[in-house]
Structures are given as C-alpha cells and as structure tokens.
Amino acid sequence: MPLPMAFLMGAFVLVGLVALYVFGRRLAGAWVRYRGTRVVVCPESRELVAVEVDARHAAFTTSQGRTDLRLETCTRWPERMGCGQECLGQIESAPEACLLRNILGDWYQGKRCALCGRSFQPVHWHDHRPALRAPDGTIRDWNGFQPEQVIDVLATHAPVCWDCRVAETFRRERPELVTDRPPRPGPPPSMA
C-alpha cells in the first residue's frame, strides 16, 4: 500500500474512532441519566406512582441530538397504559430529584442509625444497603415496599445501618447462636 493511501486510511480510522467516542459518550451518559425507578406525581390521579423511563430510547434519541422520553413501566399500568404520559415533564425538569435511589440517599444523609447511633455515610446501593426500623420495632428491607410508598415509609420508619441490619437479621433467624452479654462498666463508647 503506498504511503498516501495508508495515511488516508489512518485518517479515516481516526475520524471514525473520534466520532464513535463522541457518539458513545452521549449514548452512555443519557442511558445512565435516565435509568432507574423514579417516583412522580401522576397528573391524572394526583397520587405518587413509580415509573421507569425507556433509557435505551432516551439514549438513542439523545445521541441523535434530541432527547425523546417515554415510559417503559408505570405502577398504574396496564389499566392506564393509554395515558398521555404527562408525568414525563417532572422527569425532564429534574431527572435526578425524582430518582428513587437519590430520594432515599438524601433521606439517610445526616441521620444516625436507630440502633447503634452511627452517622450515615453516602449510601452504596449495590452493597451494604441500609434498612429501616418499623414502628413495631421490626427491621425491614426496602425490598418489602413499593416505590410509590416511599414518602409514607420515610415518615413512619427510622433508619438502620447495614451492620445493624445484618446483626438483627442474624439475631432473628438464628437466636440459638446469639449470646447477649451485659454492658461493661465504665464510660460509654463515643458515637463518633
């Protein structure tokens, strides 16, 4: 292959890689921004509903220069599947504010565990998920609640750290293996 042809081929490959990088970055950024469960107020019923945006569609349309949002799921479906999806305006105006994991993370931030008193650090939802103490004293995991119940749950439950969640679950499931010891005399441990 002559030198000018190799240079031309290299230039085409470089331009293609740059275009792929720019296109791929937009695509991935939009997919990350619009994935996940969101809690919004249904304009029709004026109740909280859990929705998921079609993140693949949003990412694809964003990469083409315009973002087109549409719902993939809604807790009011299939009965109300033909709605106008006016709730998308809430997501367009504040996509991070209605994201369920952000609502929960903001609620835990600055609080202390109801059992051990330790302050919460930023929540890592992929591991070490915190839990809740119900008004009856039981420890509850977030899997036991529907996303649209989040506001009511946050108003009535107390935060519990991952460590206490694991310990209390073990205590409940394997009580024969637990030994309670009286507290040691002396100054109480610091809660720092």
Backbone bond lengths (Angstrom), bond angles and torsions (degrees), N, CA, C in turn:
res aa  C-N    CA-C-N  psi(-1)  N-CA   C-N-CA  omega(-1)  CA-C   N-CA-C  phi
1 M - - - 1.449 - - 1.529 107.39 -
2 P 1.329 116.89 126.72 1.460 119.62 178.74 1.521 110.69 -63.77
3 L 1.329 115.73 156.99 1.463 122.66 -176.55 1.521 112.90 -59.16
4 P 1.354 120.76 -45.95 1.469 118.89 179.16 1.533 112.60 -61.54
5 M 1.338 117.20 -35.91 1.458 119.70 179.42 1.535 110.36 -67.91
6 A 1.313 119.22 -40.32 1.462 122.98 178.05 1.528 110.54 -64.93
7 F 1.324 116.20 -39.69 1.463 120.20 177.55 1.522 110.64 -63.74
8 L 1.338 116.12 -43.98 1.460 121.32 179.52 1.533 110.66 -63.27
9 M 1.321 117.09 -42.34 1.460 121.35 178.80 1.528 110.66 -64.12
10 G 1.337 116.90 -42.76 1.459 121.31 177.53 1.513 111.83 -62.15
11 A 1.331 117.22 -39.28 1.466 121.71 178.80 1.531 110.18 -64.41
12 F 1.339 116.72 -42.65 1.469 120.60 178.35 1.527 110.87 -62.66
13 V 1.320 116.96 -42.57 1.462 120.95 178.67 1.524 110.21 -63.71
14 L 1.321 117.48 -43.22 1.459 121.48 179.41 1.523 111.39 -63.19
15 V 1.320 117.88 -44.88 1.472 121.54 177.91 1.529 109.56 -62.10
16 G 1.342 116.83 -41.72 1.460 120.24 178.56 1.512 112.37 -63.09
17 L 1.323 117.52 -41.19 1.466 120.94 178.79 1.523 111.61 -66.45
18 V 1.324 117.35 -39.91 1.468 120.72 177.87 1.524 109.89 -64.39
19 A 1.328 117.12 -43.94 1.470 120.56 178.63 1.530 110.59 -63.21
20 L 1.322 116.37 -42.07 1.463 120.18 177.96 1.527 111.07 -63.07
21 Y 1.314 117.33 -40.07 1.463 121.57 178.48 1.529 110.59 -62.40
22 V 1.338 116.30 -49.00 1.474 119.95 -178.48 1.525 109.89 -64.58
23 F 1.330 117.13 -46.43 1.458 121.72 179.80 1.531 110.67 -63.08
24 G 1.330 116.87 -46.74 1.462 121.56 -178.93 1.517 112.81 -64.61
25 R 1.321 116.46 -37.09 1.459 120.00 179.22 1.527 111.07 -66.28
26 R 1.316 116.82 -42.53 1.469 120.69 176.80 1.522 110.37 -63.05
27 L 1.318 114.94 -44.73 1.453 121.23 -178.70 1.525 111.22 -60.69
28 A 1.320 117.03 -50.26 1.464 121.50 -179.32 1.527 111.47 -65.57
29 G 1.324 117.46 -40.89 1.469 120.83 179.52 1.519 112.33 -61.62
30 A 1.330 116.66 -43.35 1.465 120.44 179.33 1.526 110.83 -68.69
31 W 1.332 116.95 -38.57 1.464 119.42 179.31 1.529 110.37 -62.87
32 V 1.328 117.32 -44.11 1.462 121.23 179.14 1.525 110.48 -64.95
33 R 1.323 117.66 -40.97 1.464 121.89 -177.49 1.523 112.22 -64.50
34 Y 1.330 118.23 -35.76 1.465 120.57 -172.68 1.527 114.75 -105.81
35 R 1.320 120.00 5.52 1.462 120.11 178.27 1.520 109.63 -88.80
36 G 1.304 116.50 157.30 1.458 121.77 176.89 1.517 113.08 106.04
37 T 1.317 114.54 160.57 1.464 121.75 179.50 1.517 109.84 -77.61
38 R 1.313 115.37 136.35 1.452 121.78 177.89 1.527 109.48 -122.95
39 V 1.323 115.48 150.02 1.458 121.38 177.37 1.516 107.08 -113.51
40 V 1.346 115.46 120.06 1.455 121.40 -178.46 1.530 109.21 -132.75
41 V 1.308 115.57 167.34 1.468 120.97 175.38 1.521 107.22 -92.84
42 C 1.321 115.47 123.40 1.464 120.10 178.15 1.530 108.29 -69.14
43 P 1.323 118.55 122.08 1.469 120.04 -179.96 1.531 113.25 -62.80
44 E 1.315 117.21 -25.05 1.459 121.14 -178.43 1.524 112.24 -80.19
45 S 1.343 116.95 -48.90 1.461 120.58 -175.28 1.529 113.44 -97.49
46 R 1.332 116.76 -14.41 1.473 123.05 -176.81 1.527 111.65 61.94
47 E 1.329 117.28 27.64 1.461 123.07 176.83 1.519 109.28 -114.87
48 L 1.344 116.10 158.19 1.456 120.14 175.34 1.521 109.93 -70.90
49 V 1.313 115.29 135.59 1.460 121.33 176.17 1.524 108.58 -133.75
50 A 1.305 115.60 154.26 1.461 121.33 175.25 1.517 107.98 -101.23
51 V 1.323 115.82 129.99 1.459 121.11 -179.79 1.523 109.67 -131.87
52 E 1.313 114.68 158.63 1.456 121.00 170.75 1.514 107.40 -129.97
53 V 1.323 115.20 133.08 1.454 121.76 177.69 1.523 108.28 -81.22
54 D 1.303 116.72 146.89 1.469 121.09 173.10 1.527 106.68 -72.44
55 A 1.334 116.05 91.18 1.471 121.97 -173.11 1.520 112.15 -65.77
56 R 1.323 117.67 -34.38 1.470 119.48 178.74 1.518 111.08 -65.26
57 H 1.324 116.15 -43.59 1.468 120.07 178.33 1.527 110.71 -64.39
58 A 1.327 116.42 -43.67 1.467 120.09 178.68 1.525 111.11 -61.34
59 A 1.330 116.61 -42.62 1.465 120.28 179.71 1.523 110.76 -65.21
60 F 1.308 117.28 -43.77 1.461 120.40 -178.96 1.526 111.50 -63.51
61 T 1.335 116.95 -43.57 1.468 118.98 -179.11 1.522 111.23 -71.87
62 T 1.335 117.94 -32.27 1.462 120.59 176.64 1.521 110.24 -64.54
63 S 1.316 116.70 -40.20 1.462 119.91 -179.87 1.522 111.71 -66.11
64 Q 1.334 117.48 -18.30 1.461 121.86 177.66 1.530 111.95 -93.71
65 G 1.339 116.54 4.55 1.459 119.68 175.23 1.515 115.47 102.65
66 R 1.296 118.90 -7.66 1.464 121.85 177.55 1.522 107.55 -139.26
67 T 1.318 116.73 143.62 1.456 120.18 179.28 1.515 108.98 -103.36
68 D 1.325 116.10 121.49 1.452 122.25 177.77 1.525 107.26 -115.76
69 L 1.324 115.50 114.69 1.465 119.92 -179.77 1.515 110.15 -97.63
70 R 1.324 114.83 142.09 1.466 121.55 171.43 1.521 106.91 -148.88
71 L 1.329 114.87 152.88 1.453 119.58 -178.03 1.520 111.22 -79.85
72 E 1.325 114.37 143.62 1.459 120.78 172.76 1.523 109.70 -98.44
73 T 1.354 116.21 -39.20 1.464 120.78 177.78 1.526 109.49 -143.09
74 C 1.315 114.76 157.29 1.468 122.28 175.35 1.517 106.91 -153.16
75 T 1.324 117.15 143.77 1.470 120.04 -179.12 1.528 112.06 -69.09
76 R 1.314 118.61 -12.89 1.464 120.79 177.82 1.527 111.85 -90.85
77 W 1.313 116.05 -2.42 1.465 120.08 178.09 1.518 109.73 -88.07
78 P 1.280 121.70 153.78 1.456 129.41 6.80 1.527 114.04 -86.49
79 E 1.342 117.59 -7.44 1.470 119.17 -177.35 1.528 112.46 -58.37
80 R 1.318 118.17 -41.55 1.469 122.47 -175.68 1.526 112.05 -110.93
81 M 1.320 117.31 31.51 1.457 121.06 -174.69 1.526 113.18 -62.67
82 G 1.279 118.30 -25.73 1.462 121.27 -178.42 1.522 114.72 -85.26
83 C 1.316 117.96 14.99 1.474 119.82 -177.80 1.528 110.49 -67.80
84 G 1.316 116.36 167.76 1.451 121.29 -178.30 1.519 114.56 -80.57
85 Q 1.306 118.33 -1.25 1.469 124.64 179.43 1.540 111.70 56.31
86 E 1.330 115.91 40.51 1.465 120.42 178.20 1.525 112.58 -65.48
87 C 1.323 117.71 -19.48 1.466 121.27 178.86 1.527 111.75 -64.05
88 L 1.319 117.54 -17.35 1.464 120.56 179.08 1.524 111.88 -60.85
89 G 1.315 117.67 -25.04 1.468 120.75 176.68 1.518 111.98 -60.64
90 Q 1.336 117.12 -36.33 1.467 120.85 177.23 1.523 110.75 -65.27
91 I 1.318 116.31 -38.59 1.464 120.70 -179.74 1.524 110.28 -72.14
92 E 1.314 117.26 -40.75 1.465 120.46 178.45 1.521 111.54 -62.28
93 S 1.327 116.83 -39.97 1.462 119.85 -176.96 1.521 113.30 -76.38
94 A 1.335 118.16 -29.63 1.473 120.66 -178.82 1.527 109.37 -150.39
95 P 1.343 118.04 73.21 1.464 119.29 -175.33 1.525 114.27 -62.53
96 E 1.315 118.94 -29.84 1.467 121.23 -178.59 1.531 111.71 -83.58
97 A 1.322 117.62 -31.48 1.465 121.07 -174.60 1.526 112.95 -69.42
98 C 1.316 118.37 -29.02 1.462 120.24 -178.43 1.528 112.59 -98.91
99 L 1.315 117.79 2.72 1.462 122.02 178.58 1.529 108.70 -72.15
100 L 1.306 117.34 125.05 1.467 122.31 -173.21 1.522 112.17 -55.67
101 R 1.316 118.47 -45.62 1.464 119.49 -177.77 1.531 111.34 -65.21
102 N 1.326 118.91 -29.03 1.456 121.15 176.11 1.524 111.82 -74.77
103 I 1.324 117.05 -38.19 1.473 121.01 176.63 1.529 109.38 -60.17
104 L 1.325 115.92 -47.21 1.466 120.30 -179.42 1.528 111.27 -68.03
105 G 1.320 117.52 -43.50 1.461 120.71 179.21 1.518 112.03 -60.37
106 D 1.331 116.72 -40.37 1.472 120.71 177.65 1.524 111.01 -65.58
107 W 1.336 117.09 -36.50 1.461 120.31 -179.29 1.526 110.66 -67.54
108 Y 1.324 117.96 -42.32 1.468 121.01 179.76 1.526 112.07 -69.18
109 Q 1.327 117.91 -31.81 1.462 121.77 -175.32 1.533 110.63 -58.41
110 G 1.324 116.16 127.93 1.458 121.54 177.69 1.522 114.36 83.94
111 K 1.322 117.68 -4.68 1.467 120.08 178.31 1.523 109.62 -92.35
112 R 1.332 115.38 168.03 1.460 122.50 177.18 1.524 108.81 -116.26
113 C 1.313 115.52 149.10 1.459 121.30 178.02 1.529 108.85 -61.59
114 A 1.320 116.02 134.31 1.461 121.24 -179.29 1.526 112.28 -67.77
115 L 1.337 118.20 -17.11 1.456 120.64 -177.53 1.526 113.26 -102.46
116 C 1.322 117.84 -47.97 1.474 119.53 -175.79 1.528 112.94 -105.07
117 G 1.310 118.16 -14.80 1.461 121.60 177.32 1.524 115.19 83.86
118 R 1.328 118.25 0.31 1.463 120.32 178.73 1.513 111.47 -69.31
119 S 1.341 116.18 143.32 1.467 121.09 177.19 1.521 110.46 -72.28
120 F 1.312 115.63 145.19 1.458 120.51 177.50 1.515 110.46 -80.08
121 Q 1.315 114.88 136.84 1.451 123.05 171.12 1.533 106.26 -95.64
122 P 1.328 118.25 173.85 1.473 117.85 176.45 1.533 110.88 -52.43
123 V 1.316 115.60 137.38 1.456 121.92 -175.26 1.525 110.20 -79.87
124 H 1.327 115.94 134.26 1.455 122.61 173.63 1.524 107.08 -106.34
125 W 1.307 117.20 102.26 1.459 121.34 -172.29 1.517 113.25 -72.51
126 H 1.319 118.56 -18.73 1.460 119.82 179.77 1.531 112.19 -78.09
127 D 1.326 117.81 -19.33 1.463 122.64 174.55 1.527 108.47 -153.96
128 H 1.281 118.05 164.51 1.472 123.69 178.53 1.535 112.53 51.18
129 R 1.302 115.31 49.61 1.464 120.47 179.68 1.524 110.91 -70.80
130 P 1.313 117.80 132.35 1.463 119.28 175.76 1.530 110.04 -73.63
131 A 1.306 114.92 170.36 1.460 121.06 -179.45 1.527 108.92 -130.37
132 L 1.318 115.30 -162.79 1.462 122.11 -177.63 1.522 109.98 -137.62
133 R 1.321 115.55 149.86 1.461 120.22 170.25 1.517 107.03 -104.41
134 A 1.315 115.65 119.39 1.463 121.95 -179.45 1.522 109.65 -72.53
135 P 1.313 117.85 162.64 1.466 120.61 177.71 1.527 113.37 -55.89
136 D 1.334 118.38 -26.97 1.466 120.49 178.66 1.527 112.59 -84.63
137 G 1.343 117.58 1.26 1.451 121.83 176.49 1.519 115.00 95.03
138 T 1.317 117.95 -8.74 1.459 120.10 179.55 1.528 110.55 -75.06
139 I 1.329 115.43 151.58 1.451 121.39 177.31 1.518 107.64 -92.44
140 R 1.307 116.25 127.56 1.461 122.12 -176.45 1.520 109.85 -120.95
141 D 1.307 115.08 143.10 1.455 122.35 176.12 1.532 108.09 -95.86
142 W 1.326 116.56 156.87 1.458 120.19 -179.10 1.518 112.40 -66.42
143 N 1.317 118.23 -19.66 1.465 119.99 178.99 1.522 111.94 -65.00
144 G 1.322 117.83 -18.49 1.453 121.40 -178.85 1.515 114.65 -84.77
145 F 1.324 117.83 3.40 1.462 121.72 -177.74 1.515 110.82 -123.72
146 Q 1.301 115.66 148.45 1.462 120.87 172.09 1.531 108.08 -80.58
147 P 1.318 118.86 143.36 1.477 120.36 -178.50 1.526 113.76 -55.84
148 E 1.313 117.63 -34.97 1.467 119.45 -178.29 1.529 112.40 -71.72
149 Q 1.331 118.20 -8.37 1.462 122.70 177.03 1.526 112.44 -89.55
150 V 1.316 117.71 -0.63 1.466 121.90 -169.08 1.530 113.07 -56.46
151 I 1.290 119.02 -42.39 1.473 121.04 -176.94 1.523 110.72 -65.15
152 D 1.332 117.20 -43.78 1.463 120.55 178.56 1.524 111.29 -65.50
153 V 1.325 116.94 -40.41 1.466 121.22 -179.96 1.526 110.50 -64.68
154 L 1.317 117.44 -44.81 1.464 120.66 -179.57 1.527 112.06 -62.90
155 A 1.310 116.60 -28.82 1.463 120.23 -179.63 1.520 112.94 -76.94
156 T 1.339 117.66 -22.28 1.465 119.59 -173.25 1.526 114.57 -115.94
157 H 1.319 118.30 -10.89 1.461 121.62 -175.70 1.532 111.05 -112.46
158 A 1.322 116.08 158.22 1.466 122.16 179.30 1.525 109.72 -108.21
159 P 1.332 117.87 149.16 1.467 120.52 -178.96 1.523 112.79 -73.90
160 V 1.336 115.79 143.61 1.463 122.72 177.94 1.528 107.42 -132.80
161 C 1.330 116.52 130.53 1.467 120.56 -179.19 1.525 110.98 -72.63
162 W 1.307 115.66 165.93 1.458 121.71 -178.52 1.522 111.38 -61.56
163 D 1.328 117.06 -43.06 1.467 120.07 -179.28 1.527 111.21 -59.02
164 C 1.313 116.99 -47.36 1.467 120.42 179.78 1.521 111.29 -67.61
165 R 1.313 117.04 -35.01 1.462 120.75 176.52 1.523 110.28 -60.06
166 V 1.324 116.93 -47.18 1.463 121.08 179.72 1.526 110.54 -64.02
167 A 1.336 116.67 -46.28 1.466 120.45 -178.39 1.530 111.35 -62.89
168 E 1.311 117.40 -44.31 1.467 120.51 -178.41 1.531 111.71 -70.52
169 T 1.321 116.65 -34.00 1.464 119.23 175.90 1.522 109.94 -65.20
170 F 1.330 116.74 -42.86 1.464 120.91 177.25 1.526 110.41 -62.68
171 R 1.319 116.11 -43.25 1.470 120.85 179.46 1.531 110.81 -60.24
172 R 1.323 116.66 -39.97 1.466 120.69 -178.85 1.535 111.40 -73.55
173 E 1.340 116.57 -41.44 1.461 119.57 -174.85 1.527 113.70 -83.14
174 R 1.323 118.35 -27.85 1.471 121.87 -176.68 1.529 110.98 -132.79
175 P 1.321 119.07 58.78 1.461 120.68 -175.52 1.532 113.60 -61.26
176 E 1.323 117.61 -25.85 1.466 119.92 -179.76 1.523 112.62 -69.03
177 L 1.315 118.16 -15.81 1.463 122.27 -179.99 1.525 113.36 -98.44
178 V 1.329 116.79 0.80 1.466 121.02 -176.14 1.522 109.97 -101.10
179 T 1.319 115.26 133.34 1.459 121.35 175.27 1.518 108.00 -118.78
180 D 1.310 116.47 119.93 1.467 120.38 176.86 1.522 108.39 -91.90
181 R 1.302 115.76 128.64 1.460 121.12 177.91 1.523 108.95 -111.51
182 P 1.332 116.61 145.01 1.455 117.56 177.13 1.520 110.74 -66.03
183 P 1.329 117.74 151.24 1.471 118.77 179.21 1.505 111.04 -63.70
184 R 1.311 116.02 149.35 1.466 121.27 178.45 1.527 109.60 -75.07
185 P 1.340 116.89 143.59 1.470 117.92 176.87 1.521 108.76 -71.15
186 G 1.288 114.73 152.33 1.463 120.09 179.41 1.523 110.34 128.80
187 P 1.327 115.72 -175.04 1.461 118.56 -178.81 1.516 110.16 -67.38
188 P 1.327 116.29 144.79 1.475 119.84 179.82 1.532 109.24 -67.25
189 P 1.336 116.12 149.96 1.472 118.88 178.90 1.538 109.91 -65.98
190 S 1.303 116.22 149.10 1.477 119.61 179.48 1.518 108.90 -74.29
191 M 1.298 115.63 152.93 1.465 122.20 -178.10 1.529 111.28 -99.31
192 A 1.300 118.49 25.07 1.466 120.46 -178.15 1.486 112.21 -79.89
